[in-house]
Amino acid sequence: MSGETVLRERGKLLEELRQIVQSMKNLAFAELQRVSRMRQAHALAHEALSDALGVIAEGESQAGEPAGGRQTWLVLGAERGFCGAFNAQLAASASALRADDPQASLLIASRRLLMQLEGQCDELQALPGCATSQEADMVLDAWLDQVNLALQGGDRIGLLYAGDDGLVRQQLWPPASPLACTARHAPQTYLPVSTLREALNRQALRLAIQGALYASLEQENHWRLAQMQRAQDHLDELGRALRQRHAALRQANITNELETLASSAMVSGGP
């Protein structure tokens, strides 16, 4: 196979890789758009729930639940790859949590993150990861099953995830005292206040985990877009270098052909 043929084949391969990277960028951008819309709807639901909790808390003196029990952390990582050191930073923070509290339980919601932590922490519990926002409801149910088991054992529940301003450690349970109500009209209910408060607190727990998942997915895809852009820039640079080599090789081949023709002409024109 000639040098020009080899370079042409490499050029085709680079173009295929460039198209793959562009497709991955498009998918990441589309996911960002979906998650952004979901976060807006989630903010409205969270506001309504906070108002309801504020209503039932008015006029009551709540000391809150005791903060005893073991600490359980739900750690949200990236289930898909090509997002740089996204999981690595979470793995380092999760290891630090275990170092600070060796008895803490870690629920790892990412297969890829679990693989990074297996050599650093023991007694990890694997949960299904969420690759896209379309899987959110399904994986939330699985996560809440494990969280509820921990709650039945008297554990405190915390979240570790990538938020808008970096890694977030958020204590979820026992719930903090609700803010003052901002609703114009108090909701009507025929349930006992204690029953309603417990149901709302459990729903608030789900919404908090859901909000963290959306924030994590948004940041993950920002990381992925940046990683894909770097890959595309690298492929573009390789493509330019390959075209330069191909042009230089072709010029050398043309020069050799001309020299061969000139030599042949001199030989044939001789005495």
VOPAGU-2260 file (C-alpha; in pm, 1 decimal, decimal comma):
REM VOPAGU-2260
SITE   aa  ch    i         X         Y         Z
SITE  MET   A    0       0,0       0,0       0,0
SITE  SER   A    1     143,4     336,0    -105,2
SITE  GLY   A    2     203,3     621,8     136,9
SITE  GLU   A    3     -75,7     830,3     -21,4
SITE  THR   A    4    -323,4     544,8      18,0
SITE  VAL   A    5    -233,7     504,3     384,8
SITE  LEU   A    6    -281,5     875,1     447,5
SITE  ARG   A    7    -617,9     873,2     268,1
SITE  GLU   A    8    -735,9     582,3     484,1
SITE  ARG   A    9    -626,4     765,3     798,6
SITE  GLY   A   10    -812,0    1073,1     677,5
SITE  LYS   A   11   -1132,9     871,1     636,5
SITE  LEU   A   12   -1090,9     730,2     987,7
SITE  LEU   A   13   -1041,5    1077,1    1135,6
SITE  GLU   A   14   -1353,1    1202,0     959,0
SITE  GLU   A   15   -1555,5     910,3    1096,7
SITE  LEU   A   16   -1427,5     984,6    1447,1
SITE  ARG   A   17   -1510,1    1352,1    1404,6
SITE  GLN   A   18   -1868,4    1265,5    1307,4
SITE  ILE   A   19   -1900,9    1035,0    1610,2
SITE  VAL   A   20   -1776,9    1308,8    1843,5
SITE  GLN   A   21   -2016,5    1559,2    1686,4
SITE  SER   A   22   -2305,3    1316,0    1739,6
SITE  MET   A   23   -2208,3    1276,6    2105,1
SITE  LYS   A   24   -2197,8    1655,0    2141,7
SITE  ASN   A   25   -2545,8    1679,5    1991,6
SITE  LEU   A   26   -2680,3    1415,9    2231,4
SITE  ALA   A   27   -2524,5    1590,1    2531,3
SITE  PHE   A   28   -2668,9    1924,1    2423,3
SITE  ALA   A   29   -3017,2    1773,3    2375,5
SITE  GLU   A   30   -2995,3    1616,6    2723,3
SITE  LEU   A   31   -2898,4    1954,3    2869,3
SITE  GLN   A   32   -3207,8    2108,4    2714,1
SITE  ARG   A   33   -3432,3    1837,3    2859,8
SITE  VAL   A   34   -3279,4    1860,9    3206,6
SITE  SER   A   35   -3310,5    2239,5    3204,1
SITE  ARG   A   36   -3685,2    2212,7    3142,2
SITE  MET   A   37   -3720,6    1946,0    3409,8
SITE  ARG   A   38   -3537,9    2161,6    3664,1
SITE  GLN   A   39   -3779,1    2446,5    3600,6
SITE  ALA   A   40   -4080,9    2221,4    3662,4
SITE  HIS   A   41   -3908,8    2071,1    3965,4
SITE  ALA   A   42   -3851,8    2417,0    4116,1
SITE  LEU   A   43   -4225,9    2488,3    4097,9
SITE  ALA   A   44   -4309,8    2156,2    4264,6
SITE  HIS   A   45   -4052,7    2218,3    4537,1
SITE  GLU   A   46   -4194,4    2564,8    4603,3
SITE  ALA   A   47   -4548,3    2428,4    4634,3
SITE  LEU   A   48   -4435,5    2155,1    4872,2
SITE  SER   A   49   -4239,8    2401,7    5084,8
SITE  ASP   A   50   -4551,9    2617,1    5110,0
SITE  ALA   A   51   -4757,7    2319,2    5223,9
SITE  LEU   A   52   -4499,6    2226,9    5487,8
SITE  GLY   A   53   -4493,2    2589,0    5600,4
SITE  VAL   A   54   -4871,0    2591,3    5641,6
SITE  ILE   A   55   -4886,1    2288,2    5869,3
SITE  ALA   A   56   -4586,7    2413,7    6067,6
SITE  GLU   A   57   -4747,3    2749,1    6152,4
SITE  GLY   A   58   -4841,0    2772,9    6514,9
SITE  GLU   A   59   -4664,3    2446,0    6602,7
SITE  SER   A   60   -4354,2    2397,2    6808,2
SITE  GLN   A   61   -4137,7    2132,0    6639,2
SITE  ALA   A   62   -3822,6    2014,6    6806,1
SITE  GLY   A   63   -3746,3    1792,7    6508,9
SITE  GLU   A   64   -3644,5    1427,0    6509,3
SITE  PRO   A   65   -3337,6    1313,5    6699,5
SITE  ALA   A   66   -3018,5    1320,5    6494,9
SITE  GLY   A   67   -2888,6     984,8    6616,0
SITE  GLY   A   68   -2818,7     674,4    6411,6
SITE  ARG   A   69   -2563,5     593,2    6145,8
SITE  GLN   A   70   -2498,3     832,1    5859,4
SITE  THR   A   71   -2589,0     705,6    5513,1
SITE  TRP   A   72   -2473,5     895,1    5204,7
SITE  LEU   A   73   -2637,4     860,7    4864,2
SITE  VAL   A   74   -2364,2     943,9    4610,8
SITE  LEU   A   75   -2476,0    1037,6    4258,3
SITE  GLY   A   76   -2217,7     971,6    3987,7
SITE  ALA   A   77   -2210,5     960,7    3608,6
SITE  GLU   A   78   -2331,5     636,7    3453,4
SITE  ARG   A   79   -2204,6     726,4    3105,4
SITE  GLY   A   80   -1844,0     792,8    3012,6
SITE  PHE   A   81   -1657,6    1065,2    2824,4
SITE  CYS   A   82   -1709,0    1330,2    3092,6
SITE  GLY   A   83   -1350,0    1370,7    3209,9
SITE  ALA   A   84   -1279,4    1364,9    3583,5
SITE  PHE   A   85   -1645,3    1402,1    3682,8
SITE  ASN   A   86   -1653,4    1072,5    3872,3
SITE  ALA   A   87   -1297,5    1109,5    4000,2
SITE  GLN   A   88   -1384,5    1418,6    4204,2
SITE  LEU   A   89   -1686,6    1240,3    4352,6
SITE  ALA   A   90   -1474,4     935,5    4436,2
SITE  ALA   A   91   -1224,4    1153,2    4623,4
SITE  SER   A   92   -1500,7    1325,2    4819,7
SITE  ALA   A   93   -1675,5     996,8    4900,4
SITE  SER   A   94   -1346,9     851,3    5026,8
SITE  ALA   A   95   -1305,7    1159,2    5247,0
SITE  LEU   A   96   -1654,1    1104,2    5391,6
SITE  ARG   A   97   -1564,5     747,9    5484,1
SITE  ALA   A   98   -1230,6     861,4    5630,1
SITE  ASP   A   99   -1410,2    1115,6    5849,9
SITE  ASP   A  100   -1672,9     860,8    5957,0
SITE  PRO   A  101   -1563,9     496,6    5907,3
SITE  GLN   A  102   -1910,4     376,2    6010,3
SITE  ALA   A  103   -2086,9     575,7    5739,3
SITE  SER   A  104   -2274,9     380,2    5474,5
SITE  LEU   A  105   -2221,5     473,4    5108,7
SITE  LEU   A  106   -2493,2     409,7    4850,6
SITE  ILE   A  107   -2322,7     451,2    4512,2
SITE  ALA   A  108   -2565,1     535,9    4231,5
SITE  SER   A  109   -2329,0     479,3    3937,3
SITE  ARG   A  110   -2159,9     167,8    3805,1
SITE  ARG   A  111   -1860,2     367,0    3681,6
SITE  LEU   A  112   -1818,5     550,7    4010,6
SITE  LEU   A  113   -1845,2     223,3    4200,9
SITE  MET   A  114   -1555,8      81,5    3996,5
SITE  GLN   A  115   -1338,6     378,1    4097,3
SITE  LEU   A  116   -1427,9     346,3    4465,2
SITE  GLU   A  117   -1386,5     -29,2    4498,9
SITE  GLY   A  118   -1013,5       5,9    4553,2
SITE  GLN   A  119   -1052,5     295,5    4798,0
SITE  CYS   A  120   -1353,7     206,5    5016,6
SITE  ASP   A  121   -1506,3    -116,6    5140,3
SITE  GLU   A  122   -1867,4    -210,6    5215,3
SITE  LEU   A  123   -2010,9     -11,6    4929,4
SITE  GLN   A  124   -2368,2     -65,3    4821,4
SITE  ALA   A  125   -2433,9     -45,4    4448,3
SITE  LEU   A  126   -2746,4     123,5    4315,4
SITE  PRO   A  127   -2850,8     158,7    3950,2
SITE  GLY   A  128   -2709,3     465,2    3781,0
SITE  CYS   A  129   -2906,1     716,6    3575,5
SITE  ALA   A  130   -2767,6     764,6    3224,5
SITE  THR   A  131   -3029,2    1014,0    3101,5
SITE  SER   A  132   -3314,3    1220,7    3240,7
SITE  GLN   A  133   -3559,2     981,6    3073,8
SITE  GLU   A  134   -3456,2     714,4    3325,7
SITE  ALA   A  135   -3499,8     944,3    3626,7
SITE  ASP   A  136   -3834,0     814,8    3757,8
SITE  MET   A  137   -3728,0     451,3    3732,8
SITE  VAL   A  138   -3398,0     491,9    3916,9
SITE  LEU   A  139   -3551,7     726,0    4176,4
SITE  ASP   A  140   -3785,1     446,9    4281,6
SITE  ALA   A  141   -3490,8     210,1    4325,8
SITE  TRP   A  142   -3290,2     468,4    4522,3
SITE  LEU   A  143   -3582,0     551,8    4750,3
SITE  ASP   A  144   -3633,4     183,0    4828,7
SITE  GLN   A  145   -3280,3     169,8    4971,0
SITE  VAL   A  146   -3312,2     507,9    5141,0
SITE  ASN   A  147   -3634,2     394,2    5311,6
SITE  LEU   A  148   -3459,3      80,3    5434,7
SITE  ALA   A  149   -3189,7     299,9    5586,7
SITE  LEU   A  150   -3455,4     522,1    5745,0
SITE  GLN   A  151   -3623,4     219,5    5899,1
SITE  GLY   A  152   -3290,1     141,3    6061,9
SITE  GLY   A  153   -3276,4     490,5    6211,6
SITE  ASP   A  154   -3005,7     622,1    5977,4
SITE  ARG   A  155   -2948,4     985,0    5891,3
SITE  ILE   A  156   -2956,1    1045,1    5515,6
SITE  GLY   A  157   -2725,3    1272,0    5317,8
SITE  LEU   A  158   -2656,1    1343,6    4952,3
SITE  LEU   A  159   -2325,9    1388,4    4770,3
SITE  TYR   A  160   -2350,3    1512,7    4412,2
SITE  ALA   A  161   -2215,1    1762,4    4159,4
SITE  GLY   A  162   -2416,4    2082,1    4180,6
SITE  ASP   A  163   -2410,9    2414,6    4001,8
SITE  ASP   A  164   -2126,1    2551,0    4215,1
SITE  GLY   A  165   -1924,5    2232,8    4268,2
SITE  LEU   A  166   -1966,4    1927,3    4486,4
SITE  VAL   A  167   -2257,5    1942,9    4731,4
SITE  ARG   A  168   -2293,5    1762,6    5063,9
SITE  GLN   A  169   -2657,0    1794,3    5166,2
SITE  GLN   A  170   -2818,1    1652,9    5478,1
SITE  LEU   A  171   -3168,1    1530,7    5393,5
SITE  TRP   A  172   -3297,3    1347,9    5697,9
SITE  PRO   A  173   -3396,6    1436,1    5966,0
SITE  PRO   A  174   -3565,3    1723,7    5779,3
SITE  ALA   A  175   -3481,5    2079,0    5871,8
SITE  SER   A  176   -3750,9    2306,8    6009,0
SITE  PRO   A  177   -3963,9    2433,7    5717,5
SITE  LEU   A  178   -3951,6    2794,9    5608,5
SITE  ALA   A  179   -4241,1    3029,8    5667,4
SITE  CYS   A  180   -4531,7    2976,7    5432,8
SITE  THR   A  181   -4549,1    3201,3    5125,8
SITE  ALA   A  182   -4877,0    3061,0    4992,4
SITE  ARG   A  183   -5167,1    3301,1    4958,9
SITE  HIS   A  184   -5423,0    3040,2    5056,4
SITE  ALA   A  185   -5374,1    2754,6    5298,5
SITE  PRO   A  186   -5447,0    2413,5    5141,6
SITE  GLN   A  187   -5756,5    2230,1    5259,6
SITE  THR   A  188   -5702,5    1882,0    5401,0
SITE  TYR   A  189   -5901,6    1632,1    5603,6
SITE  LEU   A  190   -5599,1    1432,2    5714,4
SITE  PRO   A  191   -5452,6    1452,6    6064,9
SITE  VAL   A  192   -5166,5    1701,6    6071,9
SITE  SER   A  193   -4914,8    1440,3    6184,7
SITE  THR   A  194   -5009,3    1209,6    5896,3
SITE  LEU   A  195   -4995,5    1492,8    5645,2
SITE  ARG   A  196   -4661,4    1618,1    5776,8
SITE  GLU   A  197   -4503,6    1272,5    5747,2
SITE  ALA   A  198   -4632,6    1228,8    5390,2
SITE  LEU   A  199   -4509,3    1574,0    5290,4
SITE  ASN   A  200   -4168,2    1515,5    5447,6
SITE  ARG   A  201   -4131,5    1189,8    5254,6
SITE  GLN   A  202   -4233,0    1366,1    4935,1
SITE  ALA   A  203   -3983,6    1642,4    5014,6
SITE  LEU   A  204   -3716,3    1372,7    5047,1
SITE  ARG   A  205   -3800,4    1242,2    4700,6
SITE  LEU   A  206   -3802,2    1591,3    4552,9
SITE  ALA   A  207   -3464,9    1670,2    4710,4
SITE  ILE   A  208   -3307,5    1358,7    4558,0
SITE  GLN   A  209   -3476,2    1430,4    4225,4
SITE  GLY   A  210   -3344,8    1786,4    4226,0
SITE  ALA   A  211   -2994,6    1663,8    4302,5
SITE  LEU   A  212   -3019,0    1412,6    4016,7
SITE  TYR   A  213   -3121,7    1682,2    3769,4
SITE  ALA   A  214   -2838,9    1909,7    3884,8
SITE  SER   A  215   -2593,1    1619,8    3857,1
SITE  LEU   A  216   -2708,3    1529,2    3505,5
SITE  GLU   A  217   -2679,9    1890,6    3397,2
SITE  GLN   A  218   -2324,4    1922,5    3526,9
SITE  GLU   A  219   -2226,7    1582,4    3386,4
SITE  ASN   A  220   -2335,4    1685,7    3037,7
SITE  HIS   A  221   -2155,2    2018,9    3068,1
SITE  TRP   A  222   -1840,8    1816,8    3145,4
SITE  ARG   A  223   -1916,8    1585,1    2853,1
SITE  LEU   A  224   -1960,9    1874,2    2610,8
SITE  ALA   A  225   -1627,5    2020,5    2719,6
SITE  GLN   A  226   -1458,5    1680,5    2682,5
SITE  MET   A  227   -1607,3    1628,4    2336,5
SITE  GLN   A  228   -1501,5    1977,8    2229,5
SITE  ARG   A  229   -1142,9    1901,3    2332,8
SITE  ALA   A  230   -1160,7    1572,9    2141,4
SITE  GLN   A  231   -1296,5    1751,2    1835,0
SITE  ASP   A  232   -1024,4    2016,3    1851,1
SITE  HIS   A  233    -762,3    1739,5    1874,6
SITE  LEU   A  234    -913,1    1556,8    1575,6
SITE  ASP   A  235    -919,4    1880,7    1376,5
SITE  GLU   A  236    -551,7    1936,0    1454,0
SITE  LEU   A  237    -467,5    1578,7    1349,8
SITE  GLY   A  238    -667,0    1632,5    1030,3
SITE  ARG   A  239    -472,1    1947,5     944,7
SITE  ALA   A  240    -141,5    1771,1    1008,7
SITE  LEU   A  241    -254,1    1475,2     797,6
SITE  ARG   A  242    -352,8    1700,5     506,7
SITE  GLN   A  243     -16,4    1872,7     525,1
SITE  ARG   A  244     163,4    1537,6     516,9
SITE  HIS   A  245     -53,6    1423,2     228,8
SITE  ALA   A  246      17,7    1743,1      32,3
SITE  ALA   A  247     391,6    1713,1     100,6
SITE  LEU   A  248     393,5    1346,7      -0,9
SITE  ARG   A  249     198,4    1418,4    -318,6
SITE  GLN   A  250     434,7    1702,1    -410,1
SITE  ALA   A  251     730,8    1470,7    -353,5
SITE  ASN   A  252     569,6    1204,2    -574,2
SITE  ILE   A  253     503,5    1460,6    -848,7
SITE  THR   A  254     863,5    1582,0    -825,6
SITE  ASN   A  255     990,4    1223,8    -851,9
SITE  GLU   A  256     768,5    1161,8   -1156,3
SITE  LEU   A  257     897,0    1476,1   -1327,1
SITE  GLU   A  258    1256,7    1382,4   -1253,2
SITE  THR   A  259    1194,9    1031,3   -1388,5
SITE  LEU   A  260    1036,2    1170,4   -1706,0
SITE  ALA   A  261    1320,5    1416,8   -1750,8
SITE  SER   A  262    1579,9    1141,4   -1708,4
SITE  SER   A  263    1394,2     922,3   -1957,7
SITE  ALA   A  264    1381,2    1206,6   -2207,3
SITE  MET   A  265    1752,5    1269,8   -2173,9
SITE  VAL   A  266    1828,8     902,1   -2221,7
SITE  SER   A  267    1601,0     866,7   -2523,5
SITE  GLY   A  268    1736,3    1186,4   -2679,4
SITE  GLY   A  269    2100,0    1085,2   -2643,9
SITE  PRO   A  270    2333,1     970,4   -2931,3
